[in-house]
Amino acid sequence: MRQTVDSIVKEDQLINLLLDLSKFEFLMKELLNGIVLKKSKMWTKDKEQCTYYMEEVAEFFAGNRNWGGEHTDQDLSEYFKRIS
């Protein structure tokens, strides 16, 4: 098997392939590390934003916010406070 591969692939081509693969691996690793670092910041920001919106909806159903009409539902108010 090795003789067959050696007859098809030249040594310098194989070395170039390995160098290109190592460069690709390095770039992929850097990209994934960047994503992992940003994930925590994005999660925290999105969690805070969702919490704010859930609290706003809870206040609306508690009758403390007027978004164009009177709607009070204590069960929904408590539900949204609980999930926020």
N, CA, C and O of each residue as an XYZ file, in Angstrom:
336
protein
N       0.837     -1.191      0.000
C       0.000      0.000      0.000
C       0.881      1.254      0.000
O       0.619      2.226     -0.709
N       1.925      1.197      0.813
C       2.801      2.362      0.882
C       3.502      2.600     -0.454
O       3.668      3.746     -0.872
N       3.906      1.543     -1.112
C       4.576      1.686     -2.412
C       3.641      2.321     -3.429
O       4.063      3.145     -4.240
N       2.380      1.941     -3.384
C       1.402      2.510     -4.313
C       1.220      4.001     -4.052
O       1.215      4.802     -4.987
N       1.071      4.375     -2.784
C       0.912      5.788     -2.433
C       2.179      6.563     -2.783
O       2.097      7.676     -3.304
N       3.355      5.985     -2.501
C       4.620      6.650     -2.823
C       4.776      6.869     -4.321
O       5.377      7.857     -4.741
N       4.254      5.979     -5.112
C       4.382      6.126     -6.560
C       3.423      7.185     -7.113
O       3.677      7.773     -8.164
N       2.321      7.421     -6.395
C       1.331      8.404     -6.869
C       1.630      9.799     -6.335
O       1.567     10.778     -7.079
N       1.951      9.890     -5.063
C       2.115     11.177     -4.385
C       3.601     11.459     -4.207
O       4.359     10.634     -3.698
N       3.989     12.660     -4.646
C       5.381     13.055     -4.457
C       5.557     13.612     -3.054
O       4.622     14.141     -2.453
N       6.772     13.481     -2.549
C       7.054     13.869     -1.162
C       6.795     15.354     -0.923
O       6.236     15.714      0.114
N       7.181     16.214     -1.839
C       6.975     17.655     -1.635
C       5.487     18.014     -1.649
O       5.075     18.941     -0.953
N       4.686     17.303     -2.422
C       3.241     17.538     -2.415
C       2.633     17.148     -1.073
O       1.760     17.840     -0.549
N       3.100     16.044     -0.531
C       2.603     15.581      0.761
C       2.978     16.569      1.867
O       2.165     16.865      2.743
N       4.198     17.071      1.823
C       4.625     18.056      2.815
C       3.805     19.328      2.699
O       3.392     19.894      3.711
N       3.565     19.787      1.469
C       2.733     20.983      1.274
C       1.309     20.758      1.778
O       0.707     21.651      2.374
N       0.786     19.583      1.539
C      -0.552     19.260      2.034
C      -0.588     19.305      3.559
O      -1.509     19.880      4.141
N       0.391     18.713      4.197
C       0.442     18.719      5.661
C       0.599     20.138      6.206
O      -0.011     20.478      7.221
N       1.395     20.958      5.557
C       1.552     22.355      5.996
C       0.246     23.134      5.828
O      -0.134     23.917      6.699
N      -0.431     22.915      4.712
C      -1.724     23.584      4.492
C      -2.756     23.127      5.517
O      -3.534     23.936      6.022
N      -2.763     21.831      5.824
C      -3.695     21.309      6.821
C      -3.413     21.885      8.208
O      -4.341     22.195      8.954
N      -2.141     22.029      8.548
C      -1.812     22.585      9.863
C      -2.207     24.052      9.932
O      -2.647     24.516     10.984
N      -2.062     24.792      8.842
C      -2.495     26.197      8.807
C      -4.013     26.283      8.952
O      -4.528     27.126      9.687
N      -4.719     25.406      8.250
C      -6.181     25.365      8.363
C      -6.607     25.025      9.782
O      -7.535     25.633     10.315
N      -5.938     24.062     10.396
C      -6.258     23.670     11.758
C      -6.055     24.837     12.725
O      -6.872     25.055     13.620
N      -4.967     25.584     12.545
C      -4.698     26.732     13.400
C      -5.791     27.791     13.246
O      -6.295     28.317     14.238
N      -6.153     28.100     12.002
C      -7.194     29.107     11.759
C      -8.543     28.657     12.325
O      -9.279     29.470     12.885
N      -8.870     27.384     12.186
C     -10.125     26.851     12.719
C     -10.135     26.933     14.246
O     -11.148     27.285     14.851
N      -9.007     26.607     14.856
C      -8.901     26.667     16.311
C      -9.091     28.108     16.794
O      -9.798     28.337     17.775
N      -8.480     29.068     16.128
C      -8.623     30.480     16.504
C     -10.071     30.943     16.354
O     -10.585     31.672     17.201
N     -10.712     30.523     15.291
C     -12.115     30.886     15.065
C     -13.010     30.320     16.158
O     -13.857     31.030     16.700
N     -12.828     29.061     16.478
C     -13.656     28.429     17.512
C     -13.389     29.025     18.893
O     -14.318     29.185     19.685
N     -12.143     29.352     19.189
C     -11.842     30.018     20.461
C     -12.543     31.370     20.548
O     -13.052     31.735     21.608
N     -12.573     32.113     19.448
C     -13.271     33.396     19.426
C     -14.761     33.239     19.661
O     -15.372     34.038     20.372
N     -15.347     32.210     19.066
C     -16.770     31.955     19.252
C     -17.070     31.609     20.705
O     -18.048     32.093     21.275
N     -16.228     30.774     21.297
C     -16.445     30.375     22.692
C     -16.345     31.589     23.614
O     -17.136     31.719     24.548
N     -15.391     32.470     23.365
C     -15.241     33.660     24.195
C     -16.445     34.594     24.072
O     -16.878     35.182     25.063
N     -16.983     34.730     22.870
C     -18.120     35.620     22.646
C     -19.424     35.018     23.159
O     -20.359     35.748     23.489
N     -19.489     33.696     23.225
C     -20.729     33.022     23.609
C     -21.202     33.458     24.988
O     -22.388     33.720     25.185
N     -20.302     33.534     25.919
C     -20.661     33.905     27.280
C     -21.213     35.327     27.334
O     -22.217     35.583     28.000
N     -20.559     36.247     26.635
C     -21.028     37.641     26.611
C     -22.401     37.740     25.944
O     -23.286     38.442     26.433
N     -22.571     37.039     24.833
C     -23.859     37.071     24.133
C     -24.957     36.466     25.000
O     -26.066     36.997     25.053
N     -24.661     35.364     25.679
C     -25.647     34.699     26.533
C     -26.086     35.632     27.648
O     -27.282     35.755     27.916
N     -25.141     36.289     28.300
C     -25.460     37.194     29.398
C     -26.309     38.356     28.910
O     -27.300     38.711     29.547
N     -25.930     38.950     27.787
C     -26.679     40.083     27.229
C     -28.102     39.663     26.861
O     -29.059     40.355     27.205
N     -28.244     38.552     26.175
C     -29.568     38.085     25.766
C     -30.429     37.696     26.968
O     -31.636     37.938     26.976
N     -29.805     37.092     27.986
C     -30.538     36.705     29.189
C     -31.076     37.945     29.907
O     -32.222     37.953     30.356
N     -30.257     38.982     30.015
C     -30.694     40.220     30.661
C     -31.834     40.880     29.880
O     -32.784     41.393     30.471
N     -31.732     40.861     28.567
C     -32.772     41.449     27.731
C     -34.084     40.677     27.866
O     -35.147     41.289     27.967
N     -34.028     39.371     27.869
C     -35.234     38.557     28.030
C     -35.859     38.766     29.406
O     -37.080     38.845     29.537
N     -35.017     38.855     30.419
C     -35.522     39.107     31.768
C     -36.251     40.433     31.823
O     -37.325     40.526     32.418
N     -35.684     41.464     31.210
C     -36.326     42.775     31.179
C     -37.700     42.696     30.507
O     -38.680     43.230     31.026
N     -37.768     42.030     29.355
C     -39.041     41.930     28.631
C     -40.073     41.117     29.410
O     -41.255     41.463     29.417
N     -39.637     40.036     30.067
C     -40.577     39.240     30.866
C     -41.117     40.064     32.037
O     -42.294     39.958     32.383
N     -40.262     40.881     32.642
C     -40.720     41.744     33.735
C     -41.701     42.795     33.225
O     -42.667     43.129     33.911
N     -41.457     43.313     32.032
C     -42.386     44.284     31.444
C     -43.755     43.654     31.187
O     -44.787     44.263     31.468
N     -43.758     42.438     30.655
C     -45.024     41.744     30.406
C     -45.732     41.454     31.730
O     -46.953     41.583     31.826
N     -44.967     41.062     32.744
C     -45.561     40.805     34.058
C     -46.193     42.077     34.615
O     -47.286     42.029     35.180
N     -45.519     43.209     34.461
C     -46.070     44.483     34.927
C     -47.337     44.854     34.146
O     -48.278     45.416     34.707
N     -47.350     44.536     32.861
C     -48.539     44.816     32.048
C     -49.738     44.033     32.573
O     -50.819     44.592     32.763
N     -49.542     42.732     32.808
C     -50.659     41.922     33.286
C     -51.013     42.224     34.737
O     -52.116     41.901     35.179
N     -50.118     42.827     35.472
C     -50.438     43.246     36.844
C     -51.218     44.565     36.837
O     -51.708     45.002     37.878
N     -51.332     45.200     35.661
C     -52.062     46.458     35.552
C     -51.198     47.677     35.796
O     -51.721     48.783     35.931
N     -49.883     47.501     35.857
C     -48.983     48.624     36.115
C     -48.465     49.286     34.850
O     -47.844     50.345     34.929
N     -48.701     48.696     33.691
C     -48.290     49.276     32.407
C     -49.527     49.386     31.526
O     -50.379     48.497     31.515
N     -49.612     50.471     30.799
C     -50.738     50.671     29.888
C     -50.193     50.721     28.467
O     -49.608     51.717     28.042
N     -50.395     49.641     27.756
C     -49.941     49.574     26.363
C     -51.132     49.637     25.415
O     -51.235     48.844     24.478
N     -52.010     50.565     25.661
C     -53.138     50.753     24.765
C     -54.419     50.109     25.251
O     -55.350     49.940     24.462
N     -54.499     49.751     26.493
C     -55.723     49.162     27.005
C     -55.513     48.593     28.386
O     -54.383     48.385     28.830
N     -56.596     48.351     29.043
C     -56.549     47.787     30.388
C     -56.697     46.273     30.304
O     -57.734     45.772     29.871
N     -55.691     45.562     30.706
C     -55.728     44.102     30.752
C     -55.041     43.684     32.038
O     -53.834     43.870     32.192
N     -55.784     43.135     32.938
C     -55.159     42.626     34.159
C     -55.454     41.138     34.282
O     -56.584     40.683     34.102
N     -54.420     40.417     34.587
C     -54.530     38.986     34.811
C     -53.431     38.617     35.801
O     -52.265     38.499     35.425
N     -53.793     38.442     37.028
C     -52.816     38.197     38.090
C     -52.053     36.898     37.859
O     -50.867     36.822     38.178
N     -52.703     35.881     37.315
C     -52.020     34.612     37.050
C     -50.903     34.795     36.020
O     -49.785     34.314     36.206
N     -51.225     35.501     34.927
C     -50.199     35.746     33.918
C     -49.096     36.647     34.462
O     -47.924     36.463     34.134
N     -49.460     37.608     35.280
C     -48.457     38.484     35.889
C     -47.484     37.673     36.731
O     -46.271     37.847     36.618
N     -48.000     36.797     37.566
C     -47.140     35.960     38.403
C     -46.305     35.000     37.565
O     -45.145     34.740     37.884
N     -46.893     34.473     36.492
C     -46.180     33.549     35.620
C     -44.956     34.232     34.998
O     -43.851     33.690     35.035
N     -45.160     35.418     34.431
C     -44.047     36.102     33.789
C     -43.010     36.588     34.783
O     -41.826     36.634     34.450
N     -43.406     36.947     35.970
C     -42.421     37.293     37.000
C     -41.595     36.074     37.370
O     -40.386     36.171     37.582
N     -42.259     34.920     37.445
C     -41.578     33.690     37.825
C     -40.561     33.271     36.753
O     -39.447     32.870     37.087
N     -40.930     33.360     35.485
C     -39.988     32.910     34.447
C     -38.909     33.935     34.153
O     -37.872     33.602     33.580
N     -39.147     35.179     34.542
C     -38.075     36.170     34.296
C     -36.941     35.946     35.265
O     -35.945     36.668     35.228
